[in-house]
Amino acid sequence: MTTIGKLVRDAWVFELIEETETCEGWNLAGIDALLQKVNAEWDKYGCMVSYLPPELRERHQRIHDVAIQNAKKAGWSGEHETNDEDE
């Protein structure tokens, strides 16, 4: 559940890259260019999943649900991402 992993999944959601593309071996410039495209897409929807049209929302749910399931199977709990919320 890395930042680049989320970027790749969001790029899949917006169909900026094929769902088979992992961006493995990409250089920083390529990742940054993809980030700019993904951010431009999110800006159209106020960066809110709930504002996505049904087709995109369903794709987002499917892609991210699979990623969360796989991460949990690998031992991820999500605590690292939320451990500062009590402060």
Biopython code that builds the backbone (N, CA, C, O; Angstrom):
import numpy as np
from Bio.PDB.StructureBuilder import StructureBuilder

atoms = [
    (1, "MET", "N", (0.833, -1.173, 0.000)),
    (1, "MET", "CA", (0.000, 0.000, 0.000)),
    (1, "MET", "C", (0.888, 1.251, 0.000)),
    (1, "MET", "O", (0.776, 2.116, 0.869)),
    (2, "THR", "N", (1.747, 1.317, -0.972)),
    (2, "THR", "CA", (2.662, 2.448, -1.087)),
    (2, "THR", "C", (2.017, 3.597, -1.848)),
    (2, "THR", "O", (0.990, 3.429, -2.507)),
    (3, "THR", "N", (2.626, 4.747, -1.748)),
    (3, "THR", "CA", (2.140, 5.919, -2.472)),
    (3, "THR", "C", (2.165, 5.672, -3.975)),
    (3, "THR", "O", (1.216, 6.016, -4.679)),
    (4, "ILE", "N", (3.239, 5.082, -4.465)),
    (4, "ILE", "CA", (3.323, 4.803, -5.900)),
    (4, "ILE", "C", (2.304, 3.728, -6.283)),
    (4, "ILE", "O", (1.722, 3.787, -7.366)),
    (5, "GLY", "N", (2.088, 2.757, -5.412)),
    (5, "GLY", "CA", (1.071, 1.748, -5.681)),
    (5, "GLY", "C", (-0.312, 2.365, -5.820)),
    (5, "GLY", "O", (-1.074, 1.990, -6.710)),
    (6, "LYS", "N", (-0.639, 3.310, -4.944)),
    (6, "LYS", "CA", (-1.931, 3.994, -5.035)),
    (6, "LYS", "C", (-2.010, 4.793, -6.328)),
    (6, "LYS", "O", (-3.051, 4.818, -6.985)),
    (7, "LEU", "N", (-0.922, 5.437, -6.689)),
    (7, "LEU", "CA", (-0.883, 6.192, -7.947)),
    (7, "LEU", "C", (-1.183, 5.272, -9.131)),
    (7, "LEU", "O", (-1.980, 5.615, -10.005)),
    (8, "VAL", "N", (-0.551, 4.121, -9.152)),
    (8, "VAL", "CA", (-0.761, 3.166, -10.247)),
    (8, "VAL", "C", (-2.222, 2.713, -10.270)),
    (8, "VAL", "O", (-2.842, 2.663, -11.333)),
    (9, "ARG", "N", (-2.767, 2.386, -9.103)),
    (9, "ARG", "CA", (-4.174, 1.950, -9.060)),
    (9, "ARG", "C", (-5.108, 3.058, -9.533)),
    (9, "ARG", "O", (-6.062, 2.791, -10.264)),
    (10, "ASP", "N", (-4.845, 4.295, -9.123)),
    (10, "ASP", "CA", (-5.683, 5.406, -9.581)),
    (10, "ASP", "C", (-5.540, 5.618, -11.086)),
    (10, "ASP", "O", (-6.511, 5.966, -11.757)),
    (11, "ALA", "N", (-4.351, 5.415, -11.611)),
    (11, "ALA", "CA", (-4.158, 5.516, -13.064)),
    (11, "ALA", "C", (-4.966, 4.435, -13.775)),
    (11, "ALA", "O", (-5.493, 4.673, -14.862)),
    (12, "TRP", "N", (-5.069, 3.248, -13.171)),
    (12, "TRP", "CA", (-5.927, 2.203, -13.730)),
    (12, "TRP", "C", (-7.386, 2.658, -13.714)),
    (12, "TRP", "O", (-8.111, 2.485, -14.694)),
    (13, "VAL", "N", (-7.808, 3.244, -12.584)),
    (13, "VAL", "CA", (-9.198, 3.701, -12.456)),
    (13, "VAL", "C", (-9.554, 4.648, -13.596)),
    (13, "VAL", "O", (-10.606, 4.514, -14.220)),
    (14, "PHE", "N", (-8.672, 5.601, -13.860)),
    (14, "PHE", "CA", (-8.936, 6.612, -14.884)),
    (14, "PHE", "C", (-8.517, 6.156, -16.284)),
    (14, "PHE", "O", (-8.572, 6.927, -17.243)),
    (15, "GLU", "N", (-8.099, 4.897, -16.384)),
    (15, "GLU", "CA", (-7.692, 4.294, -17.658)),
    (15, "GLU", "C", (-6.574, 5.076, -18.342)),
    (15, "GLU", "O", (-6.545, 5.208, -19.566)),
    (16, "LEU", "N", (-5.663, 5.587, -17.531)),
    (16, "LEU", "CA", (-4.489, 6.272, -18.072)),
    (16, "LEU", "C", (-3.425, 5.267, -18.485)),
    (16, "LEU", "O", (-2.610, 5.537, -19.368)),
    (17, "ILE", "N", (-3.438, 4.107, -17.840)),
    (17, "ILE", "CA", (-2.566, 2.985, -18.185)),
    (17, "ILE", "C", (-3.403, 1.711, -18.087)),
    (17, "ILE", "O", (-4.440, 1.690, -17.425)),
    (18, "GLU", "N", (-2.951, 0.669, -18.741)),
    (18, "GLU", "CA", (-3.636, -0.625, -18.684)),
    (18, "GLU", "C", (-3.512, -1.210, -17.280)),
    (18, "GLU", "O", (-2.528, -0.956, -16.585)),
    (19, "GLU", "N", (-4.498, -1.986, -16.864)),
    (19, "GLU", "CA", (-4.448, -2.602, -15.537)),
    (19, "GLU", "C", (-3.327, -3.625, -15.400)),
    (19, "GLU", "O", (-3.028, -4.063, -14.289)),
    (20, "THR", "N", (-2.719, -4.002, -16.482)),
    (20, "THR", "CA", (-1.574, -4.914, -16.426)),
    (20, "THR", "C", (-0.260, -4.160, -16.220)),
    (20, "THR", "O", (0.765, -4.777, -15.929)),
    (21, "GLU", "N", (-0.278, -2.845, -16.366)),
    (21, "GLU", "CA", (0.933, -2.018, -16.215)),
    (21, "GLU", "C", (1.172, -1.736, -14.736)),
    (21, "GLU", "O", (0.307, -1.183, -14.057)),
    (22, "THR", "N", (2.348, -2.116, -14.241)),
    (22, "THR", "CA", (2.704, -1.872, -12.839)),
    (22, "THR", "C", (3.661, -0.699, -12.671)),
    (22, "THR", "O", (3.924, -0.264, -11.550)),
    (23, "CYS", "N", (4.175, -0.195, -13.767)),
    (23, "CYS", "CA", (5.161, 0.896, -13.783)),
    (23, "CYS", "C", (6.515, 0.463, -13.224)),
    (23, "CYS", "O", (7.371, 1.302, -12.943)),
    (24, "GLU", "N", (6.707, -0.837, -13.065)),
    (24, "GLU", "CA", (8.003, -1.340, -12.623)),
    (24, "GLU", "C", (9.058, -0.937, -13.642)),
    (24, "GLU", "O", (8.873, -1.115, -14.846)),
    (25, "GLY", "N", (10.155, -0.398, -13.153)),
    (25, "GLY", "CA", (11.245, 0.018, -14.021)),
    (25, "GLY", "C", (11.100, 1.427, -14.572)),
    (25, "GLY", "O", (11.997, 1.910, -15.262)),
    (26, "TRP", "N", (9.985, 2.100, -14.280)),
    (26, "TRP", "CA", (9.809, 3.473, -14.747)),
    (26, "TRP", "C", (10.771, 4.387, -14.003)),
    (26, "TRP", "O", (11.091, 4.151, -12.838)),
    (27, "ASN", "N", (11.231, 5.432, -14.684)),
    (27, "ASN", "CA", (12.077, 6.411, -14.005)),
    (27, "ASN", "C", (11.194, 7.449, -13.313)),
    (27, "ASN", "O", (9.976, 7.467, -13.496)),
    (28, "LEU", "N", (11.819, 8.302, -12.524)),
    (28, "LEU", "CA", (11.086, 9.301, -11.749)),
    (28, "LEU", "C", (10.284, 10.241, -12.638)),
    (28, "LEU", "O", (9.175, 10.634, -12.276)),
    (29, "ALA", "N", (10.822, 10.603, -13.784)),
    (29, "ALA", "CA", (10.109, 11.504, -14.696)),
    (29, "ALA", "C", (8.814, 10.865, -15.193)),
    (29, "ALA", "O", (7.795, 11.543, -15.320)),
    (30, "GLY", "N", (8.852, 9.584, -15.470)),
    (30, "GLY", "CA", (7.652, 8.882, -15.920)),
    (30, "GLY", "C", (6.596, 8.800, -14.829)),
    (30, "GLY", "O", (5.410, 9.004, -15.085)),
    (31, "ILE", "N", (7.033, 8.500, -13.612)),
    (31, "ILE", "CA", (6.112, 8.444, -12.473)),
    (31, "ILE", "C", (5.517, 9.823, -12.218)),
    (31, "ILE", "O", (4.318, 9.949, -11.972)),
    (32, "ASP", "N", (6.352, 10.855, -12.277)),
    (32, "ASP", "CA", (5.876, 12.219, -12.045)),
    (32, "ASP", "C", (4.864, 12.640, -13.111)),
    (32, "ASP", "O", (3.861, 13.279, -12.792)),
    (33, "ALA", "N", (5.115, 12.294, -14.356)),
    (33, "ALA", "CA", (4.176, 12.626, -15.434)),
    (33, "ALA", "C", (2.836, 11.924, -15.208)),
    (33, "ALA", "O", (1.777, 12.512, -15.431)),
    (34, "LEU", "N", (2.886, 10.663, -14.765)),
    (34, "LEU", "CA", (1.655, 9.939, -14.473)),
    (34, "LEU", "C", (0.927, 10.582, -13.293)),
    (34, "LEU", "O", (-0.298, 10.702, -13.305)),
    (35, "LEU", "N", (1.677, 10.989, -12.286)),
    (35, "LEU", "CA", (1.087, 11.662, -11.128)),
    (35, "LEU", "C", (0.328, 12.916, -11.547)),
    (35, "LEU", "O", (-0.775, 13.168, -11.062)),
    (36, "GLN", "N", (0.910, 13.696, -12.438)),
    (36, "GLN", "CA", (0.249, 14.918, -12.909)),
    (36, "GLN", "C", (-1.063, 14.587, -13.619)),
    (36, "GLN", "O", (-2.059, 15.289, -13.445)),
    (37, "LYS", "N", (-1.065, 13.531, -14.408)),
    (37, "LYS", "CA", (-2.288, 13.124, -15.121)),
    (37, "LYS", "C", (-3.356, 12.624, -14.149)),
    (37, "LYS", "O", (-4.533, 12.958, -14.284)),
    (38, "VAL", "N", (-2.937, 11.827, -13.176)),
    (38, "VAL", "CA", (-3.882, 11.319, -12.178)),
    (38, "VAL", "C", (-4.456, 12.476, -11.369)),
    (38, "VAL", "O", (-5.662, 12.527, -11.128)),
    (39, "ASN", "N", (-3.603, 13.404, -10.948)),
    (39, "ASN", "CA", (-4.084, 14.557, -10.182)),
    (39, "ASN", "C", (-5.073, 15.389, -10.986)),
    (39, "ASN", "O", (-6.059, 15.880, -10.436)),
    (40, "ALA", "N", (-4.822, 15.551, -12.273)),
    (40, "ALA", "CA", (-5.741, 16.307, -13.131)),
    (40, "ALA", "C", (-7.104, 15.621, -13.195)),
    (40, "ALA", "O", (-8.139, 16.287, -13.214)),
    (41, "GLU", "N", (-7.102, 14.292, -13.228)),
    (41, "GLU", "CA", (-8.371, 13.559, -13.236)),
    (41, "GLU", "C", (-9.101, 13.717, -11.907)),
    (41, "GLU", "O", (-10.304, 13.978, -11.883)),
    (42, "TRP", "N", (-8.373, 13.560, -10.797)),
    (42, "TRP", "CA", (-9.007, 13.710, -9.487)),
    (42, "TRP", "C", (-9.559, 15.116, -9.301)),
    (42, "TRP", "O", (-10.615, 15.289, -8.692)),
    (43, "ASP", "N", (-8.864, 16.113, -9.815)),
    (43, "ASP", "CA", (-9.329, 17.498, -9.683)),
    (43, "ASP", "C", (-10.710, 17.693, -10.300)),
    (43, "ASP", "O", (-11.485, 18.527, -9.831)),
    (44, "LYS", "N", (-11.020, 16.945, -11.332)),
    (44, "LYS", "CA", (-12.342, 17.040, -11.974)),
    (44, "LYS", "C", (-13.467, 16.630, -11.025)),
    (44, "LYS", "O", (-14.617, 17.034, -11.198)),
    (45, "TYR", "N", (-13.122, 15.826, -10.022)),
    (45, "TYR", "CA", (-14.115, 15.272, -9.105)),
    (45, "TYR", "C", (-13.867, 15.716, -7.666)),
    (45, "TYR", "O", (-14.313, 15.063, -6.722)),
    (46, "GLY", "N", (-13.155, 16.828, -7.504)),
    (46, "GLY", "CA", (-12.910, 17.353, -6.172)),
    (46, "GLY", "C", (-12.147, 16.405, -5.272)),
    (46, "GLY", "O", (-12.240, 16.494, -4.048)),
    (47, "CYS", "N", (-11.398, 15.504, -5.868)),
    (47, "CYS", "CA", (-10.597, 14.510, -5.133)),
    (47, "CYS", "C", (-11.458, 13.633, -4.219)),
    (47, "CYS", "O", (-10.988, 13.146, -3.190)),
    (48, "MET", "N", (-12.714, 13.439, -4.603)),
    (48, "MET", "CA", (-13.658, 12.671, -3.788)),
    (48, "MET", "C", (-14.181, 11.464, -4.572)),
    (48, "MET", "O", (-14.730, 11.607, -5.664)),
    (49, "VAL", "N", (-14.001, 10.283, -3.999)),
    (49, "VAL", "CA", (-14.523, 9.073, -4.638)),
    (49, "VAL", "C", (-16.033, 9.194, -4.832)),
    (49, "VAL", "O", (-16.567, 8.754, -5.850)),
    (50, "SER", "N", (-16.708, 9.780, -3.870)),
    (50, "SER", "CA", (-18.170, 9.886, -3.949)),
    (50, "SER", "C", (-18.640, 10.764, -5.102)),
    (50, "SER", "O", (-19.803, 10.685, -5.497)),
    (51, "TYR", "N", (-17.760, 11.597, -5.650)),
    (51, "TYR", "CA", (-18.116, 12.453, -6.782)),
    (51, "TYR", "C", (-17.832, 11.797, -8.132)),
    (51, "TYR", "O", (-18.181, 12.345, -9.178)),
    (52, "LEU", "N", (-17.201, 10.632, -8.107)),
    (52, "LEU", "CA", (-16.921, 9.938, -9.363)),
    (52, "LEU", "C", (-18.227, 9.464, -9.992)),
    (52, "LEU", "O", (-19.160, 9.102, -9.275)),
    (53, "PRO", "N", (-18.304, 9.463, -11.322)),
    (53, "PRO", "CA", (-19.470, 8.868, -11.973)),
    (53, "PRO", "C", (-19.533, 7.374, -11.638)),
    (53, "PRO", "O", (-18.509, 6.770, -11.320)),
    (54, "PRO", "N", (-20.717, 6.778, -11.706)),
    (54, "PRO", "CA", (-20.875, 5.373, -11.288)),
    (54, "PRO", "C", (-19.840, 4.414, -11.875)),
    (54, "PRO", "O", (-19.310, 3.572, -11.150)),
    (55, "GLU", "N", (-19.545, 4.521, -13.155)),
    (55, "GLU", "CA", (-18.585, 3.596, -13.779)),
    (55, "GLU", "C", (-17.205, 3.719, -13.136)),
    (55, "GLU", "O", (-16.571, 2.709, -12.829)),
    (56, "LEU", "N", (-16.740, 4.942, -12.932)),
    (56, "LEU", "CA", (-15.430, 5.144, -12.308)),
    (56, "LEU", "C", (-15.454, 4.736, -10.840)),
    (56, "LEU", "O", (-14.491, 4.151, -10.343)),
    (57, "ARG", "N", (-16.542, 5.040, -10.144)),
    (57, "ARG", "CA", (-16.645, 4.683, -8.730)),
    (57, "ARG", "C", (-16.591, 3.171, -8.559)),
    (57, "ARG", "O", (-15.918, 2.666, -7.661)),
    (58, "GLU", "N", (-17.298, 2.453, -9.420)),
    (58, "GLU", "CA", (-17.285, 0.989, -9.357)),
    (58, "GLU", "C", (-15.898, 0.434, -9.678)),
    (58, "GLU", "O", (-15.440, -0.507, -9.031)),
    (59, "ARG", "N", (-15.233, 1.010, -10.670)),
    (59, "ARG", "CA", (-13.879, 0.567, -11.022)),
    (59, "ARG", "C", (-12.930, 0.843, -9.855)),
    (59, "ARG", "O", (-12.107, -0.002, -9.506)),
    (60, "HIS", "N", (-13.049, 2.030, -9.253)),
    (60, "HIS", "CA", (-12.218, 2.386, -8.099)),
    (60, "HIS", "C", (-12.429, 1.378, -6.972)),
    (60, "HIS", "O", (-11.467, 0.878, -6.389)),
    (61, "GLN", "N", (-13.677, 1.088, -6.674)),
    (61, "GLN", "CA", (-13.996, 0.151, -5.597)),
    (61, "GLN", "C", (-13.390, -1.218, -5.874)),
    (61, "GLN", "O", (-12.776, -1.818, -4.992)),
    (62, "ARG", "N", (-13.557, -1.706, -7.078)),
    (62, "ARG", "CA", (-13.035, -3.031, -7.447)),
    (62, "ARG", "C", (-11.518, -3.081, -7.329)),
    (62, "ARG", "O", (-10.969, -3.994, -6.712)),
    (63, "ILE", "N", (-10.845, -2.107, -7.916)),
    (63, "ILE", "CA", (-9.381, -2.096, -7.938)),
    (63, "ILE", "C", (-8.809, -1.960, -6.532)),
    (63, "ILE", "O", (-7.897, -2.696, -6.155)),
    (64, "HIS", "N", (-9.340, -1.028, -5.763)),
    (64, "HIS", "CA", (-8.794, -0.797, -4.427)),
    (64, "HIS", "C", (-9.191, -1.898, -3.446)),
    (64, "HIS", "O", (-8.420, -2.207, -2.537)),
    (65, "ASP", "N", (-10.371, -2.498, -3.606)),
    (65, "ASP", "CA", (-10.743, -3.630, -2.748)),
    (65, "ASP", "C", (-9.783, -4.797, -2.927)),
    (65, "ASP", "O", (-9.366, -5.415, -1.947)),
    (66, "VAL", "N", (-9.435, -5.098, -4.155)),
    (66, "VAL", "CA", (-8.484, -6.184, -4.422)),
    (66, "VAL", "C", (-7.129, -5.861, -3.794)),
    (66, "VAL", "O", (-6.500, -6.732, -3.191)),
    (67, "ALA", "N", (-6.681, -4.623, -3.932)),
    (67, "ALA", "CA", (-5.388, -4.226, -3.367)),
    (67, "ALA", "C", (-5.392, -4.352, -1.846)),
    (67, "ALA", "O", (-4.415, -4.818, -1.259)),
    (68, "ILE", "N", (-6.479, -3.942, -1.210)),
    (68, "ILE", "CA", (-6.571, -4.034, 0.251)),
    (68, "ILE", "C", (-6.588, -5.496, 0.689)),
    (68, "ILE", "O", (-5.908, -5.862, 1.649)),
    (69, "GLN", "N", (-7.348, -6.325, 0.004)),
    (69, "GLN", "CA", (-7.388, -7.753, 0.336)),
    (69, "GLN", "C", (-6.004, -8.380, 0.211)),
    (69, "GLN", "O", (-5.578, -9.130, 1.090)),
    (70, "ASN", "N", (-5.306, -8.077, -0.871)),
    (70, "ASN", "CA", (-3.961, -8.632, -1.078)),
    (70, "ASN", "C", (-2.989, -8.121, -0.025)),
    (70, "ASN", "O", (-2.150, -8.877, 0.464)),
    (71, "ALA", "N", (-3.093, -6.852, 0.325)),
    (71, "ALA", "CA", (-2.198, -6.281, 1.334)),
    (71, "ALA", "C", (-2.442, -6.918, 2.701)),
    (71, "ALA", "O", (-1.495, -7.220, 3.427)),
    (72, "LYS", "N", (-3.696, -7.117, 3.044)),
    (72, "LYS", "CA", (-4.006, -7.750, 4.330)),
    (72, "LYS", "C", (-3.470, -9.173, 4.377)),
    (72, "LYS", "O", (-2.957, -9.610, 5.408)),
    (73, "LYS", "N", (-3.585, -9.895, 3.277)),
    (73, "LYS", "CA", (-3.046, -11.258, 3.216)),
    (73, "LYS", "C", (-1.537, -11.253, 3.413)),
    (73, "LYS", "O", (-0.968, -12.218, 3.924)),
    (74, "ALA", "N", (-0.888, -10.158, 3.004)),
    (74, "ALA", "CA", (0.567, -10.039, 3.129)),
    (74, "ALA", "C", (0.982, -9.446, 4.477)),
    (74, "ALA", "O", (2.170, -9.230, 4.718)),
    (75, "GLY", "N", (0.003, -9.179, 5.364)),
    (75, "GLY", "CA", (0.328, -8.697, 6.698)),
    (75, "GLY", "C", (0.087, -7.220, 6.948)),
    (75, "GLY", "O", (0.358, -6.743, 8.050)),
    (76, "TRP", "N", (-0.405, -6.487, 5.980)),
    (76, "TRP", "CA", (-0.670, -5.058, 6.152)),
    (76, "TRP", "C", (-1.919, -4.877, 7.003)),
    (76, "TRP", "O", (-2.892, -5.615, 6.847)),
    (77, "SER", "N", (-1.896, -3.893, 7.905)),
    (77, "SER", "CA", (-3.071, -3.637, 8.742)),
    (77, "SER", "C", (-3.626, -2.233, 8.556)),
    (77, "SER", "O", (-4.765, -1.967, 8.941)),
    (78, "GLY", "N", (-2.849, -1.337, 7.978)),
    (78, "GLY", "CA", (-3.299, 0.033, 7.795)),
    (78, "GLY", "C", (-2.983, 0.936, 8.972)),
    (78, "GLY", "O", (-3.209, 2.144, 8.899)),
    (79, "GLU", "N", (-2.466, 0.374, 10.052)),
    (79, "GLU", "CA", (-2.181, 1.178, 11.240)),
    (79, "GLU", "C", (-1.143, 2.254, 10.972)),
    (79, "GLU", "O", (-1.244, 3.360, 11.505)),
    (80, "HIS", "N", (-0.154, 1.946, 10.160)),
    (80, "HIS", "CA", (0.902, 2.922, 9.865)),
    (80, "HIS", "C", (0.318, 4.173, 9.214)),
    (80, "HIS", "O", (0.771, 5.285, 9.487)),
    (81, "GLU", "N", (-0.677, 3.998, 8.363)),
    (81, "GLU", "CA", (-1.274, 5.124, 7.651)),
    (81, "GLU", "C", (-2.171, 5.971, 8.541)),
    (81, "GLU", "O", (-2.434, 7.131, 8.222)),
    (82, "THR", "N", (-2.649, 5.409, 9.659)),
    (82, "THR", "CA", (-3.596, 6.140, 10.506)),
    (82, "THR", "C", (-3.080, 6.408, 11.911)),
    (82, "THR", "O", (-3.826, 6.921, 12.745)),
    (83, "ASN", "N", (-1.826, 6.076, 12.196)),
    (83, "ASN", "CA", (-1.337, 6.196, 13.568)),
    (83, "ASN", "C", (-1.185, 7.630, 14.048)),
    (83, "ASN", "O", (-0.943, 7.839, 15.237)),
    (84, "ASP", "N", (-1.315, 8.620, 13.188)),
    (84, "ASP", "CA", (-1.211, 10.015, 13.621)),
    (84, "ASP", "C", (-2.585, 10.665, 13.804)),
    (84, "ASP", "O", (-2.656, 11.857, 14.100)),
    (85, "GLU", "N", (-3.662, 9.921, 13.637)),
    (85, "GLU", "CA", (-5.002, 10.496, 13.713)),
    (85, "GLU", "C", (-5.434, 10.819, 15.133)),
    (85, "GLU", "O", (-6.368, 11.599, 15.324)),
    (86, "ASP", "N", (-4.783, 10.243, 16.130)),
    (86, "ASP", "CA", (-5.140, 10.516, 17.522)),
    (86, "ASP", "C", (-4.488, 11.784, 18.047)),
    (86, "ASP", "O", (-4.813, 12.243, 19.142)),
    (87, "GLU", "N", (-3.586, 12.344, 17.288)),
    (87, "GLU", "CA", (-2.847, 13.528, 17.749)),
    (87, "GLU", "C", (-3.634, 14.789, 17.547)),
    (87, "GLU", "O", (-3.159, 15.874, 17.881)),
]
sb = StructureBuilder()
sb.init_structure("model")
sb.init_model(0)
sb.init_chain("A")
sb.init_seg("    ")
for serial, (resi, resn, name, xyz) in enumerate(atoms, 1):
    if name == "N":
        sb.init_residue(resn, " ", resi, " ")
    sb.init_atom(name, np.array(xyz, "f"), 0.0, 1.0, " ", f" {name:<3s}", serial, name[0])
structure = sb.get_structure()
